[in-house]
Amino acid sequence: MSKPITLTDADFERTVLQSDLPVVVDFGAPWCPPCRAVAPILEGLAGEYAGRLTVATVNIDEQPRWATTFGVTGLPTLIFFKQGHEVQRVRGAAPKPALKQAFDAVLANET
């Protein structure tokens, strides 16, 4: 079963922007209650969508570069990337059905 991968500022470009698969990046922080609420949902979805989509997390306190680059102003913020470009964004803690819908939309949408 696949789990979300933890990104650093140094490996973000290679892992996200140069990925052949779509990537969902969860920008959050350990002190953020909504981030902690969405974490187990993302863990489950990482396994469910393994091989079709990558789920990654960024602790913005330790790795702020890309959160700043993409204008993340609230936590959690999930940014969906396809072929190196942002294609969708979900702000705040969303329930599993809403996240599944977003995942499916990104996979269905040809860019």
C-alpha positions as CSV (number, residue, x, y, z in Angstrom):
1,M,0.0,0.0,0.0
2,S,1.3,3.4,-1.0
3,K,1.6,6.3,1.4
4,P,2.1,10.0,0.9
5,I,5.7,10.9,0.3
6,T,7.3,13.8,2.3
7,L,8.9,16.4,0.1
8,T,11.7,18.9,0.8
9,D,12.3,22.1,-1.0
10,A,15.3,20.4,-2.7
11,D,13.3,17.5,-4.2
12,F,10.0,19.3,-5.0
13,E,10.9,20.1,-8.6
14,R,12.1,16.6,-9.5
15,T,9.3,14.8,-7.6
16,V,6.4,17.1,-8.5
17,L,7.1,19.3,-11.5
18,Q,9.0,16.6,-13.5
19,S,6.6,13.8,-12.6
20,D,5.0,11.7,-15.3
21,L,2.1,11.0,-13.0
22,P,-0.3,13.7,-11.6
23,V,0.8,14.8,-8.1
24,V,-1.3,16.1,-5.2
25,V,0.7,18.2,-2.8
26,D,-0.7,18.7,0.7
27,F,0.8,21.9,2.1
28,G,0.4,21.8,5.8
29,A,2.0,21.9,9.3
30,P,1.9,19.6,12.3
31,W,0.3,22.3,14.6
32,C,-2.6,22.7,12.2
33,P,-5.8,20.8,13.4
34,P,-7.4,20.7,9.9
35,C,-4.2,19.4,8.5
36,R,-4.1,16.6,11.0
37,A,-7.8,15.8,10.2
38,V,-7.1,15.4,6.4
39,A,-3.9,13.4,6.8
40,P,-5.5,10.0,7.3
41,I,-7.8,10.6,4.4
42,L,-4.9,11.4,2.2
43,E,-3.1,8.3,3.4
44,G,-6.0,6.2,2.4
45,L,-6.3,7.9,-1.0
46,A,-2.6,7.5,-1.6
47,G,-3.1,3.7,-1.5
48,E,-6.3,3.8,-3.5
49,Y,-4.8,5.8,-6.3
50,A,-1.3,4.3,-6.2
51,G,0.2,4.0,-9.7
52,R,-2.2,6.6,-11.1
53,L,-1.5,9.6,-9.0
54,T,1.1,10.5,-6.3
55,V,0.2,12.0,-3.0
56,A,2.9,14.2,-1.3
57,T,3.1,16.3,1.8
58,V,5.1,19.5,2.6
59,N,5.6,20.8,6.1
60,I,5.6,24.5,5.3
61,D,7.4,25.4,8.6
62,E,10.4,23.3,7.6
63,Q,10.1,23.6,3.8
64,P,8.6,27.1,2.9
65,R,10.0,27.7,-0.6
66,W,7.3,26.1,-2.7
67,A,4.4,27.1,-0.5
68,T,5.6,30.7,-1.0
69,T,6.1,30.2,-4.7
70,F,2.6,28.9,-5.2
71,G,1.0,31.5,-2.9
72,V,-0.3,29.1,-0.2
73,T,-2.0,31.4,2.4
74,G,-4.2,28.9,4.3
75,L,-3.7,25.4,5.7
76,P,-4.2,22.8,4.5
77,T,-3.9,23.6,0.8
78,L,-3.9,20.8,-1.7
79,I,-2.5,21.6,-5.1
80,F,-2.9,19.2,-7.9
81,F,-0.2,19.2,-10.6
82,K,-0.2,17.6,-14.0
83,Q,2.7,17.7,-16.3
84,G,4.4,20.2,-14.0
85,H,1.5,22.7,-14.0
86,E,-1.1,23.4,-11.3
87,V,-4.5,22.2,-12.5
88,Q,-6.6,22.4,-9.3
89,R,-6.5,23.6,-5.8
90,V,-8.5,22.6,-2.7
91,R,-8.2,24.9,0.4
92,G,-9.1,23.7,3.8
93,A,-10.0,20.3,5.2
94,A,-12.3,18.6,2.8
95,P,-14.2,15.3,3.4
96,K,-13.1,12.1,1.6
97,P,-15.9,12.2,-1.0
98,A,-14.9,15.7,-2.0
99,L,-11.2,14.8,-2.2
100,K,-12.0,11.6,-4.3
101,Q,-14.0,13.8,-6.6
102,A,-11.0,16.2,-7.0
103,F,-8.6,13.2,-7.6
104,D,-11.0,11.7,-10.2
105,A,-11.4,15.0,-12.0
106,V,-7.6,15.5,-12.3
107,L,-7.2,11.9,-13.6
108,A,-10.1,12.4,-16.1
109,N,-9.0,15.8,-17.4
110,E,-6.5,15.6,-20.2
111,T,-4.1,18.6,-20.2
